[in-house]
Amino acid sequence: MMKTVTLPDGRGLPVMGLGTWRMGERGSDKAAETRVIQKALDLGISLIDTAEIYGNGGSERVVGDAIRGRRDDAFIVSKVAPSNASRRGTIRACEASLGYLGIETLDLYLLHWRGGVPLAETVEAFETLKTQGKIRAWGVSNFDVDDLEDMPNLAECSANQVLYNPQSRGIEFDLLPFCQSHNIPIMAYTPLGQSGVVLKNAAIAGVARRHNATPGQVILAWGIRHAGVVTIPKTATLARVEENLGAVSLQLSAEDLAEIDRAFPAPRRKASLEML
């Protein structure tokens, strides 16, 4: 049974999901990408994250193909781009995403990052979509503490999707505690880091050897050690999907965490929120 964190509406959000950034960009990859998503569902990884800007809807189409006939197996998250986040634009964007996905309701709908549209306008659209039954909950992505403090109806914000991995730990200083105190789950994107820096680190490799695990499993387990944090690694291979799942049951010791801290120190001061 997949572990979950609790959303404000009482539903469980799986701690392990699958990201789909860069999926749907090339037609020649579609069959393989579909199989990866279906493999994740077969293994009980129900949380599938996508966005309207990924492949200009291509990612949502791939997800839609993968979940056809299996809607009840999936927890689907998509995102509206800031350029579409007006009152009417948000509703139109959501309806387009639903069409690409071939479903009637999104489990969670996020504002991809903060843009020029007033947050109150976007939130009003989100609430309208909830009333219409087109989304079950809404949240944000790439929001720092000051952005969240500006949010209307913050108690209804069901997630904040941000960059988080040992290489990028800035959220630990104030954003993670803020979200935890307000019951806003963190969805960690790019959880394995960038350019192989974390995966190839000697300290990570040492921890992995002690647990007979892979470096990737150690990094993902490190991310979800916090209460209220879920992880959405993207992978294009079937074997990696199964490997990632092993992180859910991996328990890191205080010694392990201290070793990782020495290699990738925790933040000591406020820094601008990193985003990709």
C-alpha positions as CSV (number, residue, x, y, z in Angstrom):
1,M,0.0,0.0,0.0
2,M,1.4,3.4,-1.0
3,K,2.1,5.8,1.8
4,T,0.2,9.1,1.5
5,V,0.1,12.6,3.0
6,T,-3.3,14.1,3.8
7,L,-4.7,16.9,1.7
8,P,-6.8,19.6,3.2
9,D,-10.0,17.9,1.9
10,G,-9.0,14.7,3.7
11,R,-7.9,12.7,0.6
12,G,-4.6,10.9,0.5
13,L,-1.8,12.2,-1.8
14,P,0.6,9.4,-2.7
15,V,4.2,10.2,-1.5
16,M,5.6,8.8,-4.8
17,G,4.4,9.8,-8.2
18,L,5.6,10.1,-11.8
19,G,6.5,13.3,-13.5
20,T,5.9,13.7,-17.3
21,W,7.9,16.8,-18.2
22,R,9.3,16.4,-21.8
23,M,6.9,13.6,-22.5
24,G,4.7,14.1,-25.6
25,E,7.3,16.1,-27.4
26,R,8.1,13.5,-30.1
27,G,5.6,11.2,-31.6
28,S,8.2,8.4,-31.9
29,D,8.5,8.3,-28.1
30,K,4.8,8.1,-27.4
31,A,4.4,4.3,-27.2
32,A,7.4,3.9,-24.8
33,E,6.2,6.9,-22.7
34,T,2.7,5.3,-22.5
35,R,4.2,2.0,-21.3
36,V,6.2,3.8,-18.5
37,I,3.0,5.5,-17.2
38,Q,1.1,2.2,-17.3
39,K,3.9,0.4,-15.5
40,A,3.8,3.0,-12.8
41,L,0.0,2.4,-12.4
42,D,0.6,-1.3,-12.4
43,L,3.0,-0.9,-9.5
44,G,0.6,1.3,-7.5
45,I,2.2,4.6,-8.4
46,S,-1.1,6.4,-9.0
47,L,0.1,10.1,-8.8
48,I,0.8,11.3,-12.4
49,D,1.9,14.9,-12.8
50,T,1.6,16.8,-16.1
51,A,0.9,20.4,-17.3
52,E,-0.6,22.2,-20.3
53,I,2.8,23.6,-21.3
54,Y,4.5,20.2,-21.4
55,G,4.8,19.5,-25.1
56,N,2.0,22.0,-25.7
57,G,-0.5,19.5,-24.5
58,G,1.5,16.5,-25.8
59,S,2.2,15.3,-22.3
60,E,-1.4,15.4,-21.3
61,R,-2.3,13.4,-24.4
62,V,0.2,10.7,-23.6
63,V,-1.2,10.5,-20.0
64,G,-4.7,10.3,-21.4
65,D,-3.7,7.4,-23.6
66,A,-2.0,5.6,-20.7
67,I,-4.9,5.9,-18.3
68,R,-7.7,5.1,-20.8
69,G,-9.9,2.6,-19.0
70,R,-8.0,3.0,-15.8
71,R,-9.2,6.4,-14.5
72,D,-9.8,5.0,-11.0
73,D,-6.2,3.9,-10.8
74,A,-4.8,7.4,-11.3
75,F,-4.5,10.6,-9.3
76,I,-4.0,13.2,-12.0
77,V,-2.4,16.6,-11.5
78,S,-2.1,19.3,-14.2
79,K,-1.2,22.9,-14.2
80,V,-2.4,26.1,-15.8
81,A,0.2,28.5,-17.3
82,P,0.3,32.0,-15.8
83,S,-0.5,33.5,-19.2
84,N,-3.8,31.6,-19.1
85,A,-4.6,32.2,-15.4
86,S,-7.3,34.8,-15.8
87,R,-10.8,34.0,-14.6
88,R,-12.0,32.9,-18.1
89,G,-8.6,31.7,-19.2
90,T,-8.2,29.3,-16.3
91,I,-11.5,27.7,-17.0
92,R,-10.7,27.4,-20.8
93,A,-7.3,25.9,-20.0
94,C,-8.7,23.4,-17.6
95,E,-11.3,22.3,-20.1
96,A,-8.6,21.9,-22.8
97,S,-6.5,19.8,-20.4
98,L,-9.5,17.6,-19.5
99,G,-10.1,17.1,-23.2
100,Y,-6.5,16.0,-23.9
101,L,-6.5,13.7,-20.9
102,G,-9.9,12.3,-21.8
103,I,-11.3,12.7,-18.3
104,E,-14.0,14.6,-16.6
105,T,-12.3,15.8,-13.5
106,L,-8.7,16.6,-12.4
107,D,-7.7,15.4,-9.0
108,L,-5.5,18.5,-8.4
109,Y,-5.0,21.6,-10.6
110,L,-2.1,24.0,-10.0
111,L,-1.1,27.5,-11.0
112,H,2.3,26.7,-12.6
113,W,4.0,29.8,-11.3
114,R,3.0,33.3,-10.3
115,G,2.4,35.7,-13.2
116,G,0.7,39.0,-13.8
117,V,-2.9,37.9,-13.2
118,P,-4.1,38.8,-9.7
119,L,-4.2,35.7,-7.5
120,A,-7.7,36.4,-6.4
121,E,-8.9,36.1,-10.1
122,T,-7.2,32.7,-10.5
123,V,-8.5,31.4,-7.2
124,E,-12.0,32.5,-8.2
125,A,-11.7,30.4,-11.3
126,F,-10.4,27.5,-9.4
127,E,-13.3,27.6,-7.0
128,T,-15.7,27.8,-10.0
129,L,-14.1,24.7,-11.5
130,K,-14.6,22.9,-8.2
131,T,-18.2,23.9,-8.1
132,Q,-18.6,22.6,-11.7
133,G,-16.9,19.3,-10.7
134,K,-14.0,19.8,-13.2
135,I,-11.4,19.8,-10.4
136,R,-11.4,18.3,-7.0
137,A,-8.8,20.6,-5.5
138,W,-6.4,23.4,-6.5
139,G,-2.9,24.5,-5.5
140,V,0.2,26.3,-6.8
141,S,3.7,25.6,-8.1
142,N,6.9,27.6,-7.6
143,F,5.5,29.8,-4.8
144,D,7.7,31.1,-2.0
145,V,6.5,32.2,1.4
146,D,5.6,35.7,0.4
147,D,3.6,34.4,-2.6
148,L,1.6,32.1,-0.3
149,E,1.0,34.9,2.2
150,D,-0.7,36.8,-0.7
151,M,-3.0,33.8,-1.5
152,P,-6.7,34.2,-1.0
153,N,-8.3,31.2,0.6
154,L,-4.9,29.8,1.6
155,A,-6.6,27.1,3.7
156,E,-7.9,25.6,0.4
157,C,-4.5,25.5,-1.2
158,S,-3.8,21.8,-1.5
159,A,-0.2,21.7,-2.7
160,N,2.9,23.7,-3.6
161,Q,5.1,22.0,-6.3
162,V,8.7,23.2,-6.0
163,L,12.2,22.2,-6.9
164,Y,13.7,20.2,-4.0
165,N,16.6,17.8,-3.8
166,P,20.0,17.7,-1.9
167,Q,21.5,20.1,-4.5
168,S,18.6,22.5,-4.0
169,R,17.6,22.7,-0.3
170,G,16.6,26.3,0.0
171,I,13.0,25.5,0.9
172,E,14.1,24.0,4.2
173,F,14.9,27.4,5.6
174,D,11.3,28.8,5.7
175,L,9.1,27.5,2.9
176,L,8.9,23.9,4.0
177,P,8.1,24.9,7.7
178,F,5.5,27.4,6.4
179,C,3.8,24.8,4.3
180,Q,3.9,22.2,7.0
181,S,2.3,24.6,9.5
182,H,-0.5,25.4,7.0
183,N,-1.1,21.8,6.0
184,I,0.1,22.4,2.4
185,P,1.9,19.4,1.0
186,I,5.1,19.9,-0.9
187,M,5.5,18.2,-4.3
188,A,9.2,17.9,-5.1
189,Y,10.0,18.1,-8.7
190,T,13.5,17.3,-10.2
191,P,14.0,15.3,-6.9
192,L,17.2,13.6,-8.2
193,G,19.0,16.8,-8.9
194,Q,20.5,18.2,-12.1
195,S,23.4,17.1,-14.3
196,G,24.1,14.0,-12.2
197,V,25.7,16.0,-9.4
198,V,23.7,14.2,-6.7
199,L,23.5,10.8,-8.3
200,K,27.3,10.6,-8.7
201,N,28.1,12.0,-5.2
202,A,30.4,9.8,-3.1
203,A,28.4,10.3,0.1
204,I,25.2,9.3,-1.6
205,A,26.9,6.2,-3.0
206,G,28.2,5.3,0.5
207,V,24.7,5.5,2.0
208,A,23.4,3.4,-0.8
209,R,25.9,0.7,-0.2
210,R,25.0,0.4,3.4
211,H,21.4,-0.1,2.5
212,N,21.9,-2.3,-0.5
213,A,20.1,0.4,-2.4
214,T,20.7,2.6,-5.5
215,P,21.8,6.2,-5.2
216,G,18.5,7.2,-6.8
217,Q,16.5,5.4,-4.1
218,V,18.6,7.1,-1.4
219,I,18.0,10.5,-2.9
220,L,14.2,10.0,-3.2
221,A,14.0,8.6,0.3
222,W,15.9,11.6,1.6
223,G,13.3,13.9,0.0
224,I,10.2,12.2,1.4
225,R,11.7,11.9,4.9
226,H,9.9,15.1,5.8
227,A,6.2,15.1,6.8
228,G,4.1,16.5,4.1
229,V,6.6,16.0,1.2
230,V,5.9,13.9,-1.9
231,T,8.2,13.3,-4.8
232,I,7.5,13.1,-8.6
233,P,10.6,11.8,-10.4
234,K,10.3,11.7,-14.2
235,T,11.7,8.6,-15.9
236,A,11.6,7.2,-19.4
237,T,12.5,3.6,-18.6
238,L,10.4,0.8,-17.1
239,A,13.2,-0.4,-14.9
240,R,13.7,3.0,-13.3
241,V,10.0,3.2,-12.3
242,E,10.3,0.0,-10.3
243,E,13.6,1.2,-8.8
244,N,12.1,4.5,-7.7
245,L,9.3,2.7,-5.9
246,G,11.9,1.1,-3.6
247,A,12.6,4.5,-2.1
248,V,9.2,4.5,-0.3
249,S,10.2,1.7,2.1
250,L,13.8,2.9,2.6
251,Q,14.5,4.3,6.0
252,L,17.5,6.5,6.4
253,S,19.3,6.7,9.7
254,A,20.6,9.8,11.5
255,E,24.1,8.8,10.4
256,D,22.9,8.6,6.8
257,L,21.3,12.0,7.0
258,A,24.4,13.6,8.6
259,E,26.6,12.2,5.9
260,I,24.4,13.7,3.2
261,D,24.3,17.0,5.1
262,R,28.1,17.1,5.0
263,A,28.0,16.7,1.3
264,F,25.1,19.0,0.7
265,P,24.7,21.4,3.6
266,A,21.3,22.6,4.8
267,P,20.6,26.3,4.2
268,R,21.5,28.8,6.9
269,R,19.8,31.8,5.5
270,K,16.9,32.8,3.3
271,A,17.6,32.5,-0.5
272,S,15.4,33.2,-3.5
273,L,13.3,30.2,-4.5
274,E,15.0,28.2,-7.2
275,M,12.9,27.0,-10.1
276,L,13.3,25.3,-13.4
